[in-house]
Amino acid sequence: MTVLDHRKRLPSADRRQQILDVSARLFVERGYEAVTMGEIARALGVSRPTIYSYFTSTEAVLDVLLQERLHDLLGRLEPLLSGARMRPAPGAEPPSLIAAVFRFLLGECDTLALLHSGGGPTFQARRSAFLNDLGARLQLNPALQIRRNPALLLIVTTLLDSLAFRAATDPGVDTEQLVRSLDAFVRGGVGPWLDDPCLDGPPLEE
Amino acid sequence: MTVLDHRKRLPSADRRQQILDVSARLFVERGYEAVTMGEIARALGVSRPTIYSYFTSTEAVLDVLLQERLHDLLGRLEPLLSGARMRPAPGAEPPSLIAAVFRFLLGECDTLALLHSGGGPTFQARRSAFLNDLGARLQLNPALQIRRNPALLLIVTTLLDSLAFRAATDPGVDTEQLVRSLDAFVRGGVGPWLDDPCLDGPPLEE
């Protein structure tokens, strides 16, 4: 008998959580679309019907995983976004919201990896929905005056998500330098909008 | 008989190309990791041994696809990166290399979709390798003085790739506004490095 004998009869809530945890690991290790219900059952040493008594499909497993983990992530991000220390003292430069949010995301490796574990259209749509949700929260923050421009919001959320994932999966990245560089980059990048909050994208020279 | 009868005996090179084209479509439609050699055979109406006589695995199909299409893409990007019109006239602001590269990527929907069709670690490693290759070419261009900072290069390449993919797959995006906004954003973002090419990331206030 192994230390953790998955076949042992578990309370329903524990079994459900076990399925979720093992599925998340398999999705990340093999790519979400590669994983079948049979493989989740095999990894847990239980029968397929056992898995099906909790979830109707791997898509249902994914939906619960993303819903729970992203909801949890956004909940923990909230204090950063709404915290008093984000309000600049009069005359002082605002503390860096972008650096704080990016550092936070770098600490969320597991959720980021799950959010990037698939490649099909329905999976991509789920990631887009999360980024839109993140953007909706970011644009409410007065330290980032990006509410006027949907394109700017798309740029900032895409950058935060994809860069944090790339940094979290590439051991060669100097994360400290990356945080500093990203902070300077985004400050400079949103500069034109801070000078003119009504900016709708400057004209391009041809 | 259908208009395109895949079972017809084809010259070897045509059959190989047919397998590549159908596989690329399946990878994008279903997610790379979901596709098996049997499904590629079924989609073409040929036997599995026929597919195996050309490729040993779906990974081998993917490698050839990425190698051919990304090499082709980088080849077509080269004139943009090295073209004479990228050299600014004395005293004039340089034409926007970022806007030009981003517009180019937006026109490469199929290759972008393929490059984002997987979610497993080996797939992600392939995308990272391409982005590093893109970065190596970008940093040679004098119009973008980002050669001094690997973090800045990581930021710009990640942003270009992920944003172009997100824009190409979301019909709600106003691409014209996005190009203008991205151009202003990146110009502002690289500003601190243009002022000080030796910048290694400014200190963050705590």
Interface residues (C-beta under 8 A of the other chain):
Chain A: F27 V28 E29 R30 G31 Y32 E33 A34 E93 P95 S96 A99 H116 S117 G118 G119 G120 P121 F123 Q124 S128 L131 N149 P150 A151 L152 L154 I155 T158 L159 D161 S162 L163 R166 A167 T169 D170 V173 D174 Q177 L178 V179 R180 S181 L182 D183 A184 F185 V186 G188 G189 V190 G191 P192 L199 D200 G201 P202 P203 L204 E205 E206
Chain B: F27 V28 E29 R30 G31 Y32 E33 A34 E93 P95 S96 A99 H116 S117 G118 G119 G120 P121 F123 Q124 S128 L131 N149 P150 A151 L152 L154 I155 T158 L159 D161 S162 L163 R166 A167 T169 D170 V173 D174 Q177 L178 V179 R180 S181 L182 D183 A184 F185 V186 G188 G189 V190 G191 P192 L199 D200 G201 P202 P203 L204 E205 E206
